[in-house]
Amino acid sequence: MLPGLSYVLLPAVSALISGSVYMLMVAKVQKFGGITVMGVVMGMFFFTSGHFVLTFAANMVCGLIADFIAYSCNYKKKSIVLLSYIIFSYGLTGPVLPMWFMKDKYVASLVERGKDAAYIEGVFQYISNTTFIVCIVAIFICAFIGGVFGQKMIKKHFVKAGIV
């Protein structure tokens, strides 16, 4: 897959596969701050691995909002927890948001890391307002599917085993 297109779809794919982890964490912790801490840790990971500060901010803000949403139902109502996961998943856009909103700085960082003009052109080949909308919609769809799957996994495996 081409670099630019994979960057657009990567947050959605991540949201699709991490729903089970999120739902298990929410089911086990059920205290305000758990989701926020998870968002901060993810943001710190991205930031310390060379991404822009926007990455940290997106993960922290989405984690905090998701925590408030899940807290509103005491982490019990499936539909509200699912909504919190969808919001949390938008934090995953942090590493790719600069491609749309800080293009010059993003290009400069690629040049600084030794990427050539052909690579940079390939990265930005699919970056447009349309692909931004595709990214946002794909995250919603994949987070919904991943969250529902995660909730089913919790019920099927962890509740029956007495872990949750």
FENQUI-V613149 format. One record per residue. N is the residue number from 1. SS is DSSP state (a for helix, b for strand, c for the rest). PHI is phi in degrees with one decimal (999 if undefined). PSI is psi in whole degrees, 0 to 359 (none if undefined). Layout:
BEGIN
{{N:SS:PHI:PSI} {N:SS:PHI:PSI}}
END
This chain:
BEGIN
{{1:c:999:145} {2:c:-70.6:145} {3:a:-55.9:313} {4:a:-63.1:318} {5:a:-69.0:320} {6:a:-66.8:325} {7:a:-63.0:322} {8:a:-66.3:323} {9:a:-94.3:345} {10:a:-58.8:316} {11:a:-60.4:323} {12:a:-68.0:317} {13:a:-63.1:319} {14:a:-61.7:318} {15:a:-64.6:325} {16:a:-65.5:319} {17:a:-94.3:350} {18:c:-104.3:7} {19:a:-61.0:322} {20:a:-64.3:318} {21:a:-63.5:315} {22:a:-61.6:312} {23:a:-65.3:322} {24:a:-65.8:317} {25:a:-61.6:315} {26:a:-63.7:317} {27:a:-65.0:325} {28:a:-83.7:320} {29:a:-83.2:305} {30:c:46.7:40} {31:c:-136.9:145} {32:c:-63.1:133} {33:c:115.7:335} {34:a:-61.9:313} {35:a:-68.2:319} {36:a:-60.6:315} {37:a:-61.7:319} {38:a:-61.5:318} {39:a:-64.8:319} {40:a:-65.2:317} {41:a:-62.7:316} {42:a:-62.5:316} {43:a:-61.8:318} {44:a:-63.2:319} {45:a:-59.5:310} {46:a:-62.6:315} {47:a:-63.6:315} {48:a:-73.2:345} {49:c:-93.5:13} {50:c:105.3:3} {51:c:-83.1:166} {52:c:-67.8:161} {53:a:-62.3:335} {54:a:-56.2:327} {55:a:-62.2:314} {56:a:-63.3:314} {57:a:-62.2:315} {58:a:-61.2:315} {59:a:-66.9:320} {60:a:-67.1:313} {61:a:-65.6:314} {62:a:-65.7:323} {63:a:-64.3:317} {64:a:-65.8:315} {65:a:-62.9:316} {66:a:-62.0:323} {67:a:-64.9:316} {68:a:-61.5:319} {69:a:-64.1:311} {70:a:-66.2:324} {71:a:-63.5:328} {72:c:-60.4:338} {73:c:-118.0:20} {74:c:55.8:31} {75:c:62.7:26} {76:c:-110.4:324} {77:c:-82.6:119} {78:a:-55.2:316} {79:a:-66.8:324} {80:a:-73.1:320} {81:a:-64.7:322} {82:a:-62.9:316} {83:a:-60.1:320} {84:a:-64.1:323} {85:a:-66.1:320} {86:a:-61.3:314} {87:a:-63.4:315} {88:a:-55.7:319} {89:a:-63.1:334} {90:a:-67.7:343} {91:a:-63.3:336} {92:a:-66.9:349} {93:a:-77.0:348} {94:a:-46.9:310} {95:a:-66.6:337} {96:a:-104.1:344} {97:a:-55.0:321} {98:a:-60.1:337} {99:a:-63.7:329} {100:a:-95.6:322} {101:a:-107.4:350} {102:c:-141.4:49} {103:a:-56.2:314} {104:a:-60.7:316} {105:a:-67.5:323} {106:a:-65.3:315} {107:a:-61.0:316} {108:a:-60.4:321} {109:a:-68.4:325} {110:a:-66.6:317} {111:a:-62.1:317} {112:a:-60.6:328} {113:c:-87.5:7} {114:c:87.5:16} {115:c:-78.7:141} {116:c:-87.3:171} {117:a:-61.6:323} {118:a:-64.9:318} {119:a:-63.4:313} {120:a:-62.1:319} {121:a:-61.9:320} {122:a:-64.9:323} {123:a:-62.8:317} {124:a:-92.5:3} {125:c:-58.3:323} {126:c:-105.3:8} {127:c:-87.8:113} {128:c:-155.1:176} {129:a:-61.1:324} {130:a:-64.1:314} {131:a:-70.3:335} {132:a:-65.1:315} {133:a:-64.1:318} {134:a:-59.1:316} {135:a:-59.4:312} {136:a:-64.8:315} {137:a:-67.8:318} {138:a:-63.2:322} {139:a:-62.7:315} {140:a:-57.6:310} {141:a:-63.3:312} {142:a:-69.6:323} {143:a:-66.7:321} {144:a:-61.0:310} {145:a:-63.1:314} {146:a:-63.2:322} {147:a:-67.7:316} {148:a:-63.0:316} {149:a:-60.2:316} {150:a:-60.3:317} {151:a:-63.9:321} {152:a:-67.5:322} {153:a:-65.2:319} {154:a:-60.6:311} {155:a:-64.3:315} {156:a:-71.4:319} {157:a:-107.0:317} {158:a:-87.9:322} {159:a:-68.0:314} {160:c:-62.3:326} {161:c:-81.3:353} {162:c:81.2:13} {163:c:-78.4:327} {164:c:-115.3:none}}
END
